[in-house]
Each structure stands twice: as C-alpha cells, then as structure tokens.
Amino acid sequence: MPHIHLIVAMTRSHVIGHAGRIPWSLPDDLHLFRQLTLGQTVIGGRRTFDEIGHPLDGRLNLVLSRTAESVAGLTPCRSLEEALSRAESAGQQIFCIGGSDLYHQMLPLASWLHISWIEQEYTGDTLFPTFSLADWRQVDCTAYPGFLHCTYQRQTSQD
C-alpha cells in the first residue's frame, strides 16, 4: 500500500480552523501544499472540500461523505475504507488534507506528517488531534515567513 501522509497547517496549540475557515493567510504554505500534493491522491472530508470550493487540479480528489454527489473532479467515498481502497488502486502517495475528524481517523495509519507550524497563535474551534512527537522522527524543517514547515516520519521499532 502507498504511504499515507497527513498534511496540515496548525498553531502550536493545534488550531487548524475557526468557523469553517482557516484563520490565517500564508501564500507560501499554499504553494508548498500544492507542490507536495500535485500528482498524488488527496483525501478530504466534505467540509474541507466545501471550504476549498473546487477539486484540486492535478490530483485524484477523494471526498469522504455519506451525502456528497459526484461532481466533476471529485470522487465521493462513503467510508474511509472505500477511500483508501480507491487511493491504493491509483498507486500514488495518499495525502490526508483534513478536517479534524479525518485527521483523527488517519493519524494511526500515517507514515508521514507534513506540518506547517504557524508562528502566531489564533483562536480556533477546530483542532488537529493530540499526538506525541516522540513517535515521529523529524527528517526536514524549513523556515518560511510566518511558519516553520517540518516533515516527520513515523518511528519504527528498528529506529
């Protein structure tokens, strides 16, 4: 099975959203998101795709929803198992793009975390799940204006 990547921008207190929106505007983070996910499979919840407003070009877009209808460029999946099966069939890397519930379900399955740590704190009502960085090995970290982007690989018993 292809590796599962979680890609997220969050504050140090794990805020990822407020009132259905991302509370910050960081063009470099959006560019990095595009660069990392282009040509891959992205899995997101219905509200995440509603917020984005359109399918992400150059990617297989799988939307996890019990009610979503097929829309050009979006493939609805009724369960996480269906989404992962479709993603595996595509043979590309799998990127979970949120929201909070989907991150919670996919965190135990993930091999990679791509986190843009937002420098400023924001008020939010949507949080990334609690996890321990001790379970992950940092393999890269780059500073950008307003955030620090770090890539982590899950530790294995051999590490």
N, C-alpha and C positions, 0 to 999 in steps of 0.2 A: 504494500500500500504506500502511496506517496506520503511524504511527511506533511504533518499538519502544523501550520504556522498560525499564531494569533498575532494580529497587528492592531495596535491601539495607541492612541494619544491620551495621556491622563496626567493628572496632577499627582503629587506625592501622596495625597490623601485619597487617591484612586477615583477622583471625579472624572467621568467621561462625558457627561451631558447634563443639561438643565432645561426643563420644559420642552423636551423633544428636540433640542438643538445642541450643537457643540458650542460651548461658551467662549471660545477663542477663535481667532483668525490667524493662521500661520501658513502662508503660501508655501514655504519650504517643506512643511510637513505634508501638505497635499501632493507636492511634487515627488517627495520621497515615497509616499504611499503608492502613487501611480507607477513609479519606477520599479518598486518591489513586486507589485501585483500584476503588472502588464504581462499578458501571455499565460497567465495562471488561472486557476479556478478560485472564485471568491464565493463564500457562503455568508449570507447575512440574514437577519431577521426582517420581517415585513416592515417594521417601523424604521429600521436602518435604511432600507431601500426607499421608503416614503420620504425620509429626510434628504437623501441624495437626489431624489426626483427623477432619476433615469437609470437605465442599465449602464454599467461601466464598460466603455468601449475596450476592445482588445482582450476581454476576459470572458470566461464562462461564468455567468451570473446565476447562482442558485439562491433562491429566496425561500426561507423556511417559514411556511404559513399554512394554516389549516383552511384559510379562506381565499388566498390570492388566486386570481385567474392568470392564465398565461398572457403575458404581454411580450411584444417583440423584444428579444434580447434578455428576458428574464424567464428562468425555468422554476416554477413553483415546486416545492417539495413538501409533502405533508408531515415528514418526520426527519429527525437528524439522521437516522439510519438510511433513509432514501437519499438524502442529500450526500452523505458520504459515499454511498454506492455509486451515484451518478458522477461524483467527483473522481472517485477511483477509476471509473471507466474512461474518463477523459485523459488520465495518465499525466496530469500536470500537478504541480505543487498546489496544495489546498491552503487558502488563506481565510481564516475566520475574521470577519470585519465588524462583528457585533450584532446586536447590542448585548446588554448586560446578561440577560438570561442565556443567550447563546454562548457567550464567553464562559459562563459558569459551567455549561454542559460540556464544552470542548476543552477547557483547561486541562482536565486529567488525560486527554488524548493527545495533547500537543507535544511536539518535539522541539519547537522553536517559539520564542517570544520576540517580537519586534516592538519595542516600547519607545514612544516619544514622550519623555518625561517633561511635562510643561513646567517652566520655571516659576510662573506666577500661580498662586492659589486662586481658585474660582469656587463660587457657591455652586452646588450641583445636587440634583436629585437622582442621578443615575451613576452607579459606581461599578468599576471593574471589581471582580471577586477578589477576596483576600487570598494571598498565596505567599509562599516563602521563597525569597530569592536564593536561599541556601540550597534549594532543589535545582538551581539553574547555574550554568557556567557562563559568565559574560564572555563573548567572543569578539565583540566590537562595540565601540562607543564613539560617537562623533557629535561635536557641539555645533548647533545651528542657532541663529538668532531666535531667542525665546524658548528653546527646548534643547534637550540632550537626547539623541536617538541611540538606544542601546539594543544590541541583539544578544539573546541568551539562548543557549542550547540546554535541553534537559540533561541533568546529571544521570549517568547510569551507574550501576554497581561497579563497573570497571573503571570509572573516572577517578 
